[in-house]
Amino acid sequence: MDKKYLSDMLTQSDCEALDRELTGFGSGAELDDETSKRILSSVMRKAGFEMDNSIMVSKKNKRMSRRFTVLLAAAVIAVTGAVGAGAAYVYRKNAANETYFGSGADSKLESMGAKSGLTFKGKHFDINIESVLSDGEYLTLVASAVPNDEEGAKQIANGEETYLHSKLAERGTYKDENGNEVTEYAEDIGFVYEGGAESMRWEYKLDTPQDKVTIPMTVVMGFNLPEDNIIAEFDITFEKNMHSVKLTNDKGEVMTLFDNGIKGCDVTIIPKTDPLPMREVTVEYTDGSSKSIEIFGFSPYDAAEDGHYERLSVTFNDLIDTSSVKAVTIGETRFEVGG
């Protein structure tokens, strides 16, 4: 029998009806009205909405509407006490690869040898490792944190965030303008509440390229010091499994395109509409088609006044078929394969 997911069945008007009836849903539950409203407000903000007299004031981007229905459903469950061990599994499982690499990503990742089936049991969560990618220098880990008991389900429904982290990426501490000690990290992280779980992505650039490397990882809840909120610890081995191709601009400067990103040294990039040109990337294919790429992370984080970058890297929320690429345009600057 086909499963029916609440997130696929609820419309925006359904959600508004749920909001109006929330008090009724919560009658007899352990949580009072004030707590119910706090939970609902928290998850609404997380979905990109603000609470007012109506349920929706603003929507931040096109991806939010489906997340909104799942989050509201999670809030209702938290308020009514309808969560039991394993209840989070009724929504959707193993969605992180498609969240970060698009529809059909699993088959591509499997053909690359990048898909993983590892699971680590943590504090209130199972950590499913979905994909492990490396081009020998840039590492990508995609995983999902799935509640395995009532406490985990309540935490995630209450707006708590889980994310991937490695001590390898810690670069020491400094004092901010208020005198607070801040830890500096050399990693890119992403996390999205989706399907009753947290879909997480972690990116890191090795100081020295290696074809195979084992990295100590943690999954952290919230944004206090990681050691205070670790819910899982494990090691992940990254082996080179991404292909790459060289591209050249009209100055003879070279970029290297790999399956989920592009990088280069001593390159000149002219902005188009965004002063940070690395946020505007288009891939042209040999069949004449082109695609505007959704960006996951980039470095450096500042625009160069003269357009020259000693080092430039961009990671994608897409998987690129490098064998069929004709050119890549970053901002206004075009890099051609074999150019």
LINKA-V715379 format. One line per field, one symbol per residue. psi: psi as a letter, one per 20 degrees, with the letter a starting at -180 (. if undefined). burial: I if it has 24 or more other ideal C-beta (glycine too) atoms within 12 Angstrom, else O. Layout:
BEGIN
psi->???
burial->???
END
This chain:
BEGIN
psi->ppqpphhihprghghhggghjhgghipirhprgghghggggghghhijqqpbhrhpgqphrhihghhghgggghggghhikjprpjhhiieqqlihghgijrpjhghghhhikipqjqpppaoiqpooohqoqpjigppppprqoppjrhgghhghhjjqqqqqqphhipkarrpaijjqppppqlqpqqppppkjropqqpqqpqhppphpqpppqqpqoakaphiikpiqprqpppqpjqqqqpqpaiijqpqppahkaqqrqlqpppqehphnhiinpppprijirrpppppgrqprjqqphjjppgppqpqqlqppnhijpgrppodipppqpj.
burial->OOOOOIIOOIOOOOIOOIIOOIOOIIOOOOIOOOOIOOIIIIIIIIIOIOIOOOIIOOOOOOOIOIIIIIIIIIIIIIIIOIIOOOIIIIIIIIIIIIIIIIOOIIOIIOOIOIIIOOOIOIIIIIIIIIIIIIIIIIIIIIIIIIIIIOIIIIIIIIIIIIIIIIIIIOOOOOOOOOOOOOOOIIIIIIIIIIIIIIIIIIIIIIOOOOOOIOIOIIIIIOOOOIOOIIIIIIOIOIOIIIIIIIIOIOOOIIIIIIIIIIIIOOIIIIOOOOOIIIIIIIIIOOOOOOIOIIIIIIIOOOOOOOIOIOOIIIIIIIIIIIOOIIIIIIIOIIIIIOO
END
